[in-house]
């Protein structure tokens, strides 16, 4: 669930900025993301979300579904290591 919605969120944002045309798969992921009213609830209801809750990590789902919270994007440098972009 989180992979589908995460990809859908990224695709939705890119599409809004003019990227496209979308493949059928990308359009389906975008539709899933845009059609999900409560991302946290949807991810929590999925298998991974239920597993996290069962292990005592309920808040991890809420943290993982936060959007637009980081201004830095990691990029790989010439050596293949990640650094702030």
PASE-908426 format. One line per field, with one value per residue (C-alpha): residue number from 1; x, y, z. Coordinates in pm, whole numbers. Layout:
N
n	NUM / ...
east	X / ...
north	Y / ...
up	Z / ...
END
This chain:
85
n	1 / 2 / 3 / 4 / 5 / 6 / 7 / 8 / 9 / 10 / 11 / 12 / 13 / 14 / 15 / 16 / 17 / 18 / 19 / 20 / 21 / 22 / 23 / 24 / 25 / 26 / 27 / 28 / 29 / 30 / 31 / 32 / 33 / 34 / 35 / 36 / 37 / 38 / 39 / 40 / 41 / 42 / 43 / 44 / 45 / 46 / 47 / 48 / 49 / 50 / 51 / 52 / 53 / 54 / 55 / 56 / 57 / 58 / 59 / 60 / 61 / 62 / 63 / 64 / 65 / 66 / 67 / 68 / 69 / 70 / 71 / 72 / 73 / 74 / 75 / 76 / 77 / 78 / 79 / 80 / 81 / 82 / 83 / 84 / 85
east	0 / 271 / 466 / 161 / 59 / 416 / 470 / 130 / 221 / 545 / 375 / 93 / 341 / 547 / 233 / 116 / 451 / 397 / 553 / 384 / 231 / 168 / 181 / -127 / 57 / 161 / -191 / -332 / -85 / -169 / -541 / -492 / -299 / -534 / -838 / -718 / -868 / -665 / -319 / -230 / -545 / -493 / -131 / -219 / -482 / -230 / -21 / 293 / 96 / -70 / 266 / 416 / 123 / 151 / 518 / 446 / 540 / 202 / 356 / 590 / 296 / 199 / 558 / 595 / 282 / 377 / 416 / 633 / 838 / 1192 / 1355 / 1669 / 1693 / 1983 / 2186 / 2481 / 2816 / 3091 / 3188 / 2833 / 2781 / 2467 / 2496 / 2237 / 2119
north	0 / 246 / 183 / 243 / 559 / 687 / 642 / 798 / 1104 / 1154 / 1101 / 1338 / 1612 / 1557 / 1551 / 1879 / 2028 / 1921 / 1576 / 1323 / 1153 / 892 / 520 / 324 / 210 / 564 / 693 / 420 / 505 / 874 / 800 / 585 / 863 / 1143 / 932 / 850 / 1098 / 983 / 851 / 764 / 556 / 381 / 288 / 183 / -54 / -223 / -525 / -325 / -75 / -350 / -518 / -193 / -140 / -495 / -432 / -106 / 137 / 298 / 646 / 531 / 515 / 873 / 989 / 797 / 955 / 1317 / 1519 / 1812 / 1815 / 1805 / 2076 / 1870 / 1596 / 1350 / 1309 / 1087 / 1251 / 1137 / 857 / 723 / 847 / 1039 / 1407 / 1685 / 1818
up	0 / 99 / -222 / -442 / -259 / -234 / -605 / -670 / -465 / -653 / -989 / -895 / -810 / -1125 / -1340 / -1184 / -1291 / -1651 / -1665 / -1886 / -2065 / -1797 / -1849 / -1746 / -1432 / -1340 / -1399 / -1173 / -894 / -931 / -915 / -604 / -431 / -532 / -444 / -93 / 151 / 454 / 365 / 723 / 767 / 432 / 507 / 861 / 720 / 490 / 584 / 669 / 875 / 1075 / 1130 / 1258 / 1494 / 1626 / 1706 / 1887 / 1610 / 1542 / 1515 / 1239 / 1000 / 1079 / 1033 / 706 / 557 / 632 / 315 / 215 / 535 / 400 / 192 / 122 / -137 / -110 / -427 / -507 / -544 / -782 / -542 / -519 / -163 / -69 / 18 / 62 / -274
END
